[in-house]
Each structure stands twice: as C-alpha cells, then as structure tokens.
Amino acid sequence: MLTRLTDLTERLTAAAARRGEWDQAASMAAVLAVLAADYPVGTAAAGSGDEGEDALSELSDVFGLDALDARLLLCACGPDLDTNVGLAYGYLRGVPGIAAASVGLTLELCGLAAGTADAFERLGPGAPLRRHRLLDVTGTEPWPARALQPAEPVVAALSGAYPSDPVVLPMLCSPPPLVLPG
C-alpha cells in the first residue's frame, strides 16, 4: 500500500498547488509534509511489495477493475487508510477537519473532469466500483460534492487485514488436507 499512498500523496500535492495561495496553505503544507515523510517520493517507482499492493491488485483482478478504477477506489479509501489524507481532503474541499473523498476531488486526483460522460461511467450506478458494491456515492449535493463511501471490507483488505463479514464468518471452514498418491 506504501507505493499507492505515495502516488496519492503526489496527486494531493499537485491538487493543492492548483488551488494556489489560500488561508490554510500553511496547514495544508504541514499535512503534505507529514504525508511526504510517511510515503517518500521515489518509493512508488521502486515498489515496496507490501500486502496492500497485492490486495488492490487482487481486488482489481477479482472485480475486473482497470488501472483507473483501482486508482479511484484507492482515492475513495484514502481517508480511511491515513488520517492525514483525510485532512488533506478536508483542506482541498474547504471542509474543516477530516473529510471523505468527494466525487469531484477523486475525479480530479485521477485526472478526469467531473462533468464528463467518462466520469459518470466510472462512478455512476452502473460502474464496476458501484455495481460490485466496492464503494457508494452518498448525499444529495450536486454530483461533484457527493461523498464516496468505500465498503468496510474493502478498506480492511487494503490495510492488510482479513475482512470478516459477520454473515460469512460462521460459514468459513478449513479445507481438508489433500493427499496425493505415491
């Protein structure tokens, strides 16, 4: 996950730079400095091989997500994975404190304009991320301001934890050992 969060940190820095000078620039700079220290630039290219990387790749494989869908999912999960990402989102959205990812901010971080057909196809009701219930779009605000809510098992998997669904957990069992002849 280190590699992915490094990439997200770089995207947040670029988004803050696009907004120029503002009252909370010093606070945003402090949050970005913490993120940069936690996820140093250069680790994204080198790759860390940590379990979160594999989890996002596995989720992408299982649900047929392309690289852009995987990036959108990571952006939506960012505040649940690191509080500083949530603080950066709050500053960028003009919301005090920790904020969830919004449709508009997530699309911006992924290089898509919110008012395009591609954006709606990626986050609309028929999109793979929503169809497979990996995340939901909540609220009644205009489309770009609506919050993205990732499913808890997705956040757990990306953090490296085994997501346990209370309905499925009692049904899990250990597979019997396989005995090979010879």
N, C-alpha and C positions, 0 to 999 in steps of 0.2 A: 504494500500500500504506500510505502515511502515514495516510490517513483511516481505514482499517480498524484499524491498530495503535493509533491514538488512541482509537478506540471500545473496543478490547480493554483498553487502559490504564485507561480509566474503569471498565470492568467489574471489573478486578482490584482497583482501589481500593475499590469497593463491596464486593467479596468479603472483602477484608481488614478493612474496617470491621465487617462482620457477625460476624467472629470476635472482636472486642473486644480487650482487653488480653492480651498474652501475652509470653513471654520474648523472642521475636525481633522484637517490634514495631518497635524502632528500626532493625533491619536491613531489615525489610520496608519501612519508611517510606523508607529510603535508596534501595532499589531502585525504589520507586514514584516517588520524586523524579527519578531518572535517566530513567525512562520518560516522566514528565510533561515533562521538559525536551526529550527527543528527539521526543516526539509531543504537542505542546502542545494543550491543550483549546481548542476553537474551530476547529481545522483540520478536524475531522470534518464540521462543518456547512458550512464553506467549500468543501471538496473540494480535492484537490491535483492531480488529473488525472495522477498518476504511473502508470507502467506496471503496477504490482501491482494497482491498482484494475481496470484493464482485464483483467488476467489472471484475477482472481477472477470478474469478470462473464462473461468468455468461458468459463471452466470451468463456471460455473453454466448458461450457455446450452447448451453442448455436452452436458452430462450431465443437464440438466433439473432442476437444483437450485433450490429456492426460497430465500428470504432466510434462513430459519433453518438450512437445510443449509449454506449458504455461511458463516454465522457459526460453525457447528460446525466446519467444515473449517478456517477461519482459527484458531480456538482450538486445534485439534489441531496446526496448523503453527506456532503462536506461538513455542515454544522453539527451533525450527529457524530462525526468521526473526530472532530477537533473544534473545541470551543472558539479558538482564535479565528477559524474560518467563519463561524457564525458571527463573531464580532465584525470581521471584515465585511460580511454580507450586510450587517446592520448599517455600517457606515455607508456602504455603496447604495443601499436602499433608502437612506435617510431615516432609519428606524433606530431609536435608542436601544443599545444593548445587543444581545444576540438575536439574530433574525434567521428565519428559514430561507431557503433558496426560493426566489420567485421565478415565474416563467420567464420574464424579461431578462433578469440578471443571468439566469442559467443559459439562456439562448445567447446572450452577449458573450459570456465566457467561452462559449463553444463556437463563436463566430457566425451566428445566424441572427437575422433580423426578426423581431417578434411578429411583425405584421405580414409575414410571408406564408405561402401555402406549405413550404417545406417545414417551417416552424410548427404549424398546426398539425401536420402529418407526423411529426416527431413526438409531440406532447398531447395531441388530441385524443379523444376517447378510443379511436381505433389503432393508435400507435402501439407497437410491441411493448413498450415500457408500461403502458396503462392496461393493455389487453391482458398481459400476464400478471397484473397487479403488483409490479415491482415498485411503482410509485403512483400517487394520485395527485390530482390538481384540486386544491380546495379553495373555497372563498367565493364571493360574489363580486369582487372588484373587477375592474377591466382586466382582460386576458393577461397583459404583461405583469400586473401586480399580484396575480393569484399565487398562492404558496404551493410549493411542491412538497409533498409528504411521502418520503420513502417508507416502504414496508419495514417493520422492525426486523423480520428475519433477514432481509437484505443487508441492513446496517450491521446486524450481528455477523453475518458471513463476511462482509468486507472488513470488519475489525479483527477477523481471525477466530471468532467464537463459533461454536457449533449452534446454529439456530434451532431452538427447540420449540416446536409448535405443540401447545398443550393437548390438542386433539390427536396429533400423530404420535406423540411421545409414547403413550401406552402401547401402541401397536408395533413399535420397533422391537426387533429381536436379533440376537446374534446368529449369523448364518452357520449352519453345521459345517464341520471341517470336511474338506474334500479329500477323499482317499483315492490316490492314483494307483492303478495296478502296477506291480513289478518292482 
